Amino acid sequence: MEENKDMVRTELDELGEFGLIDQLTQEFPLRNASSLKGVGDDAAVINHEGYRTLVSVDLLVEGIHFDMTYTPLKHLGYKAAVVNFSDIYAMNGTPTQIVVGLGVSNRYSVEALDELYAGIRLACENYHVDLVGGDTTSSQSGLVISITVIGMAKEEDVVYRSGAKPNDLLCVSGDLGGAYMGLLILEREKAEYLANPNMQPQLQGFDYVLERQLKPEARKDIVARFKELDIKPTSMIDISDGLASEVLHLCKESGVGCQLYEGKIPQDPSTVKIAKDFQIVPSVAALSGGEDYELLFTVDQKEYEKIQKMAEDVTVIGYMTADKGISELITPDNHVIPLKAQGWNHFDRSQK
Amino acid sequence: MEENKDMVRTELDELGEFGLIDQLTQEFPLRNASSLKGVGDDAAVINHEGYRTLVSVDLLVEGIHFDMTYTPLKHLGYKAAVVNFSDIYAMNGTPTQIVVGLGVSNRYSVEALDELYAGIRLACENYHVDLVGGDTTSSQSGLVISITVIGMAKEEDVVYRSGAKPNDLLCVSGDLGGAYMGLLILEREKAEYLANPNMQPQLQGFDYVLERQLKPEARKDIVARFKELDIKPTSMIDISDGLASEVLHLCKESGVGCQLYEGKIPQDPSTVKIAKDFQIVPSVAALSGGEDYELLFTVDQKEYEKIQKMAEDVTVIGYMTADKGISELITPDNHVIPLKAQGWNHFDRSQK
């Protein structure tokens, strides 16, 4: 399932725990001067002299966050790393190191884990991040990936969720809803494959949304542009659960309200088309879909001209208000409806 | 199983992901000045100005690292945190923050997770560590706990595995083999309970080894004494896999050999008695048993007098040699046998 059957298969116990760690981590050169000691001691040693250290963890569980029937292991490794980097960019920081905890059953071969690590390695290369430690152990069921990312930012650069002020502009990078459409396409093809295993999956023409789902990127470029243009957002969060949920986080943490214009939500034409094919209102895919890993942020109105210079990558979708607890969606025909979070709730049994 | 049946049971989906995180993390005050921002943003923010940042991760998987039939959840939370702190002490540092990744199935109630977090909270109190972030998600099978610990040490204080020199004294804190004997007692009583569910477990008289297994402590006190006595070990590691495996790690990383005196290995009388009852050579429980979380370290011979001042807590068990690759065990009757690691290998199917 997770590999070509003709390929070599090496069982995990042929290497043992330390052999496996050596095998998986051998091709991870240290790229950051701050990574003083990587894999191979009780703890990694990092020098963030002059900077704040940022830390975030994500746990990915097979069958909950990914489905091995349609997730290539290399993509999975890449995505697991990148979604963590996204948390550091959302603080206006730079990811510098990761430690990886891996729980894996005997169902996986060494070659399969090599694929997973090839994806993690590519993400580390693309984002200039060092793998500096980890813990690899067995699991009685599926694959569990825990990635903790360490990042850094100058004290004065750190952006929290809590700094939005009334009248600040609410902005978002890129476009939204694509990752969720990609998931729906993959789920549909899986259902058809299970019903008829001889059928070939129909994935042509869906490249954009599939890439958004399977190989998302974190918005390193946006944070770099903030520095170039000397913009410091007043608050920021990355979009993992869906736009509505993230807007409500910013409002709650900042003690403000907001007016969000549904018609301003940026969406790719292919996302809109596929949503319609699934009979989903396209904006709902953006508001509730999740996993887009774009940056949602607020800036003072006086930064409007600078934000215009980022117009290719950033859209103003609303503004913050002094009405704490009141967050509203303004529809294209000027109806005002309360904004509600309907992001993923992994614990809700009714969704299973 | 994990709780009293008369107790209130709240299902996880009654709270939802964010409600659950709020519930579990509400009673974690921040104790360290370096913890600038804890739970509630995309990443925690830490100020380790003037210090090196140390990072380590451990992943604990139900059925592999713990057995819910005999592990109280509060103890499990305590141990999961403490074994991570131990990795930071093994670098001669001080743990300051943790982030907790939790994968949990619907089999667990909110009250059960409260118990787990009560253990994590107690460990944080006892070791003056802040919980600053986490990720809570569901799991299709058992409980998965991923703890990443962040610590700090002055640049000149960090002790690696790689600094041991020929003629350095090899020392260990506390006593060894107890945690493994505790595990054997628990496994025996579980087997008897499964054979006859009406039987009461016979755990009287085994308090010491059971506590070593279920509620280990990290040797914060030893690292504090090093500072008081102005001792800097040349190399150090904590004993998680068994003495033999850890000695070989120090030898390999430092490029030295060693002579380890079997008769010098410190063991509690109850460990020795129980080992004999199980027909196990007591020193083998220390060499291969694991999970004692004592500190194994080397010091220059000129520190011998200072080490004598720690004689109540520290035992000299051998010395390092220039014979790279040659690590030997000297038996009480002066036989010399090669030291071999037979610690746990979670991937070895023959042990299942």
Interface residues (C-beta under 8 A of the other chain):
Chain A: L12 D13 L15 G16 E17 L20 L36 K37 G40 D41 D42 A43 A44 V45 I46 N47 H48 E49 G50 R52 T53 L54 V55 S56 V57 D58 L59 V61 E62 G63 I64 H65 D87 I88 A90 M91 G93 Q97 V99 V100 G101 L102 G103 N106 V132 G133 G134 D135 T137 S138 S139 Q140 S141 G142 V144 S146 T148 V149 I150 G151 E155 V158 Y160 R161 S162 M236 I237 D238 E253 N345 H346 F347 D348 R349 S350
Chain B: L12 D13 L15 G16 E17 L20 L36 K37 G40 D41 D42 A43 A44 V45 I46 N47 H48 E49 G50 R52 T53 L54 V55 S56 V57 D58 L59 V61 E62 G63 I64 H65 S86 D87 I88 A90 M91 G93 Q97 V99 V100 G101 L102 G103 N106 V132 G133 G134 D135 T137 S138 S139 Q140 S141 G142 V144 S146 T148 V149 I150 G151 E155 V158 Y160 R161 S162 M236 I237 D238 E253 N345 H346 F347 D348 R349 S350
